[in-house]
Amino acid sequence: MIFLVGSPLPSSLDWENDELLNTPIPPFYDIEIASQGQPVLADLDQPRVKWRVLQSLPRSQPDDIHSTFYFGPEDPNFLTTNQLVKNCNDATQGNSVLSEFYNHSFSMHEKNEILISGLESSTQGSATSSDIVLSTINSSEGAEISEPRAPFQINGTLCDLQDLPTPAHLESIVPQTMSVNLIAAVIAIHPPRRVVTRQWKTEFDIIELVVGDETRTGFGVNIWLPAERSTAAKTKQIDRLRQSLRVLRPQDIVLLRTVGLSSFQNQVYGQTLRGMTQVDLLHRRPVDVTDAGGYYRESNFDFDNLDDDQPLLLQKARRVRKWVLEFTSPTDPVGGSIPGMSTPHGHQLPPDTQ
């Protein structure tokens, strides 16, 4: 049993000691001192100790690979594979549920009846060839010059995560599959999982992105990639998608084009549609001068120059970037076990935590 009775006095904290305390510290005392009836009051002139919420350590899962999965806030309306495994009693049941889910997801991946979304969204309008931005390049003389970058061609409109349809709606339009375009921040990148399809005995790697935007978070997108040694993997579209995933890391702002929507166990999830889905890096905070910054440069996010006439992609990217800077941490647990993908950071406590 744990009693939460308050914080110790700031003056009693010893920041040089990195070991666990064996004796009480003011204003808490052992029984002998408390029996003397000499309570010690906190000094009102001292600053109060700041409380901090710490994430719980990940629990062991039926499959060891899940120990590096996303353990952040979960939306009951969105599905991630971690939720499926966590709700299972043992490894056998967990693998059975995952197998059923992947069979369902693969059937969606192979469908050719695609419904382009016309969902009402707070991101109104069409984001197509009019979305042209100027990129800044250093000339040989050291001066900055600008040139137009190739625009993104998007079928349909951009959709906020809060505007995604319900499982009942997705089931009502079967056999059609609804597709959406999203601008969101990467929260976690799960390690690739190798699966073999039942019918064709084809090997695939499944990589799950967990993303969020300023409206909602915790949305899982399953990306199906043929095994690199297979013939199906040797296409420009697959190679481009694979390379896009290799460079991603948490807090990256990405454009997800033509993401298929489906539901499983009454929860909505996203996934690739064969030959159609694309993932593009829009913006990231570079770690050094050699780090690729994405489609948009830092100058595109100058909040002193906000304009409603800016391209819709840029307006949405601004809002997502603001949310990323305010509400996400670069040390959130992520997965990754192939070269170039995110690697686990482990459970790190804040530097001022005692």
Secondary structure as the mmCIF struct_conf table of DSSP 4:
data_model
#
loop_
_struct_conf.conf_type_id
_struct_conf.id
_struct_conf.beg_label_comp_id
_struct_conf.beg_label_asym_id
_struct_conf.beg_label_seq_id
_struct_conf.end_label_comp_id
_struct_conf.end_label_asym_id
_struct_conf.end_label_seq_id
HELX_LH_PP_P HELX_LH_PP_P1 SER A 7 LEU A 9
HELX_RH_3T_P HELX_RH_3T_P1 PRO A 10 SER A 12
TURN_TY1_P TURN_TY1_P1 TRP A 15 GLU A 16
BEND BEND1 GLU A 19 GLU A 19
BEND BEND2 THR A 23 THR A 23
TURN_TY1_P TURN_TY1_P2 PRO A 26 PRO A 27
HELX_RH_AL_P HELX_RH_AL_P1 ILE A 31 ALA A 34
TURN_TY1_P TURN_TY1_P3 SER A 35 GLY A 37
TURN_TY1_P TURN_TY1_P4 LEU A 44 ASP A 45
BEND BEND3 GLN A 46 GLN A 46
HELX_LH_PP_P HELX_LH_PP_P2 PRO A 47 TRP A 51
HELX_LH_PP_P HELX_LH_PP_P3 GLN A 55 SER A 60
BEND BEND4 PRO A 62 ASP A 63
HELX_RH_3T_P HELX_RH_3T_P2 ASP A 64 THR A 68
BEND BEND5 PHE A 69 PHE A 69
BEND BEND6 GLY A 72 GLY A 72
TURN_TY1_P TURN_TY1_P5 PRO A 76 ASN A 77
STRN STRN1 PHE A 78 PHE A 78
HELX_RH_AL_P HELX_RH_AL_P2 THR A 81 LYS A 86
TURN_TY1_P TURN_TY1_P6 ASN A 87 ASN A 87
BEND BEND7 ASN A 89 ASP A 90
HELX_RH_AL_P HELX_RH_AL_P3 ALA A 91 HIS A 109
TURN_TY1_P TURN_TY1_P7 GLU A 110 GLU A 110
STRN STRN2 ILE A 114 ILE A 116
BEND BEND8 SER A 122 THR A 123
BEND BEND9 GLY A 125 GLY A 125
BEND BEND10 THR A 128 THR A 128
TURN_TY1_P TURN_TY1_P8 SER A 129 SER A 130
STRN STRN3 LEU A 134 ASN A 138
TURN_TY1_P TURN_TY1_P9 SER A 140 GLU A 141
BEND BEND11 GLY A 142 GLY A 142
STRN STRN4 GLU A 144 PRO A 148
HELX_LH_PP_P HELX_LH_PP_P4 ARG A 149 GLN A 153
BEND BEND12 ASN A 155 GLY A 156
STRN STRN5 LEU A 158 LEU A 158
HELX_RH_3T_P HELX_RH_3T_P3 LEU A 161 ASP A 163
HELX_LH_PP_P HELX_LH_PP_P5 LEU A 164 THR A 166
HELX_RH_AL_P HELX_RH_AL_P4 PRO A 167 SER A 172
TURN_TY1_P TURN_TY1_P10 ILE A 173 PRO A 175
BEND BEND13 GLN A 176 GLN A 176
STRN STRN6 THR A 177 ILE A 189
HELX_LH_PP_P HELX_LH_PP_P6 HIS A 190 PRO A 192
STRN STRN7 ARG A 193 VAL A 196
TURN_TY1_P TURN_TY1_P11 ARG A 198 TRP A 200
STRN STRN8 GLU A 203 GLY A 212
BEND BEND14 GLU A 214 THR A 215
STRN STRN9 THR A 217 PRO A 226
TURN_TY1_P TURN_TY1_P12 GLU A 228 ARG A 229
BEND BEND15 SER A 230 SER A 230
HELX_RH_3T_P HELX_RH_3T_P4 THR A 231 ALA A 233
BEND BEND16 THR A 235 THR A 235
HELX_RH_AL_P HELX_RH_AL_P5 LYS A 236 ARG A 246
TURN_TY1_P TURN_TY1_P13 VAL A 247 VAL A 247
TURN_TY1_P TURN_TY1_P14 PRO A 250 GLN A 251
STRN STRN10 ILE A 253 PHE A 264
TURN_TY1_P TURN_TY1_P15 GLN A 265 ASN A 266
STRN STRN11 GLN A 267 GLN A 271
TURN_TY1_P TURN_TY1_P16 ARG A 274 MET A 276
STRN STRN12 GLN A 278 HIS A 283
BEND BEND17 VAL A 287 ASP A 288
TURN_TY1_P TURN_TY1_P17 VAL A 289 THR A 290
BEND BEND18 ASP A 291 ASP A 291
BEND BEND19 TYR A 295 TYR A 296
HELX_RH_3T_P HELX_RH_3T_P5 GLU A 298 PHE A 301
HELX_RH_3T_P HELX_RH_3T_P6 PHE A 303 ASN A 305
TURN_TY1_P TURN_TY1_P18 ASP A 308 ASP A 309
BEND BEND20 GLN A 310 GLN A 310
HELX_RH_AL_P HELX_RH_AL_P6 LEU A 312 PHE A 327
TURN_TY1_P TURN_TY1_P19 PRO A 330 THR A 331
BEND BEND21 ASP A 332 ASP A 332
BEND BEND22 ILE A 338 ILE A 338
TURN_TY1_P TURN_TY1_P20 PRO A 339 GLY A 340
BEND BEND23 MET A 341 MET A 341
TURN_TY1_P TURN_TY1_P21 PRO A 351 ASP A 352
#
